[in-house]
Amino acid sequence: MPDLWKLENEIYDSGVNLLCGVDEAGRGPLAGPVCAAAVILPRGLEIPGLNDSKKLTEKKREELYDRIIGSAVSYGIAFADVGEIETLNILGATFLAMNSAIAQLDPQPELALIDGNRNVGITLASRCVVKGDATCADIAAASILAKVSRDRLMLELAAQYPQYHFEQHKGYGTKLHYEALREYGPSPVHRPSFLRKMH
């Protein structure tokens, strides 16, 4: 089990007073928005089971979601919709959602830790943490908030567009999803630029 506070403690000890973790969910799907979350956890807070959202069951993510929201100093959750993804491209839309999530934090952190290796579009001082969602407490918490929030939204879209079975694949390009697209064509929540690759 990696020490999820190692990096954050080093940064706090270097003189940074407040930092947040930021992650996104939904960069790869063919449909639906991209979601970003930013979280400030109390320093050193141990949340049993906290890990990269992709490694957790849906039930465990839901439990951790409530625990993170209940114990965070502050958190923000934001979406960039299909129109914004098409206008800005997926990376630009991801940064838009991340900046919106960070802007909701109160107090505002001095530094944002961004999961992955790209942070050029982040307006707050930031640094990238590759695989941060599995090694860094604040980013792991953000990954869970983003994933659960997006999954919940995809369930709402599944009710609006039942023929695509979003409740099963959350908009990702599964066999079932491609079959529905071939039969019904795209919906208003599909990403046209992602469908050009369709065979």
N, C-alpha and C positions, 0 to 999 in steps of 0.2 A: 504494500500500500504506500504510494508516494506521499510525502509530506505536502499536503495541498497549500500550506501556508509558507513554505520555504521562500519562494520568490517574493511574495508580498511582504513578509517580515524583513527581508533584505532591503526592499524599497522603502518601507516605513523607517527602518533603522538608518537609512541614508539621508533622512530629513524630510521626506514627503509626508504631509500630515493626513491626507485623505486620498484614497484611490478607489477606482471602480473597475469591475470586470465587465466586458462587453462581448456578446456573441450573437450569432444569427441562426435562424432556422429557415429552410425553404429556399436556398439559392438554386438548387438543382431541379425542382419540379417543373412540370409542363403547365401547371395551373395554380392559381391562387397567389397571394401576396408573399413577399419575403417579410419575416418578422425579426426584429432585433430587441434585445433586452440589455439593460445596464443595471448593475447591482453594486451597492456598497454594503458589505457585511461588517458587523462588528469585528474588529481585529481579533484573530485567533479563535473565532467561533467554530466549534466542531459540530457539523451536521452529519450524523451517522448515515452512511450510504451515499453521500454526495460524490458524484462522478459525472463524467461526460454523459450527456443525456442519451446519446446513441447506444450506450452500454446498459441502459436501464429499461425495465419493463414499463409499460404505460401506467400500470397501477402504482409502481414505485415513483415514477415521475410526478404523478398527481399528488402523492403524499409529500414529496419533497417540495413541490411547488407551494403548497400551503405553509410548510415550515419555513421556507425561504422568505415568503412574503410576510410571515408573522415575525421574523427575527431580523430582517434587513434594516439597516439604518435608513436606507432609501432605495427605491428601485424605479425603473422606467421601462415601459414596453411600447414599442411603436411598429407600425406596418408601413411598407411601401407597396402600393397596389399595382395591378397589372399595367395600368397606364403609365405609372412612374417607371416601372421596369422597362417598358418599351421605349420611353423617351430617353431615359438616362443610361440604359443597359443595366444588366443585373448587378454589376459591381457598384455603379453609381447609385442605384436604388438601395443597395445594402448599406452604403455609407449614409444615405439620406435617413434611413430608418435608425441606424446607429446614433447619428447625431441627434435625432428627435428623442430617442430613448435617454441619451445622456442629458439632454436639456431638461428632462423631467426631474432629474435628481436634485434633492434639496437636503443638505447643503451640496453645492457643486464641488466635485473632486478636483484635485490639482492634476491628476494623471489618470488616464484611461488605459487599461490593459486590454488589448484587442486580440481575440483569438485568431490565429492564422499568421500570414506573412504580408498582409497589405493593410496599410493604414493611411494612405496618402489623402483620402477624402475626409479624415476625421478632424473636426475643428478644434477640439480640446487637445492639449499636450497628451501624446499617447505613445505607447510602444507595443510592438507586436510580440505575441507569445505563441510560438508554433506548438500545436497540440495543447494549448492552454486549457481547453475544456476538460482535459484529463489530469492536469498537473497543477492547477491554480484554482483556489477555492472560489474567488469572486467570479472568475470566468465560468467555472463549472456551474455555479448557481445561475448565472446569466443564460447558459445554454439550456438549462431546464425551464426557466421562465419563457424563453423564446419558443422552445419546442412545444410545450404544453399550450401556450397561447395560440400558436399557429394551428396545432391539431384541433383545438376547440373551434377555431374559425372555419377550418375545413369541414368539420361536422355540420356547421350551419350551412355552408355552401352545398354540402351533400343533400341537405333537405330541399334546397332550391333547385338543384340539378341532379336528381336521383339517378339519371341514366348513366352517369359517369362513375358512380361508386367511390366518390372521394373519401367516404368513411373508411374504406379499406386501404387505399394507397396514399391518401393525403395529397394527391396531385402528382405524385411521382410517376415516371414512365414505365409502368408495369404492363404485362401482356394484357390484362383486363382493361387497363386504361386505353391502350392503343386500339383494342378491339372496339371500345365504345366510341373513340374518336373517329374510327373508320365508318362506323354505323351512323353516328349522329352529327359528325363535324364538330368544330370547336364551339365552346360556349363563350359568353362575354368575360369569363374569368380565366380563360386560357391565354397563354402568352404566345402571341403570333410568332415572335422571333425564335421561340423554342420549338415550334412545330415545323419550321422549315426543314429540320433534319429528319422529319418523319418519312418513313418509306411507304 
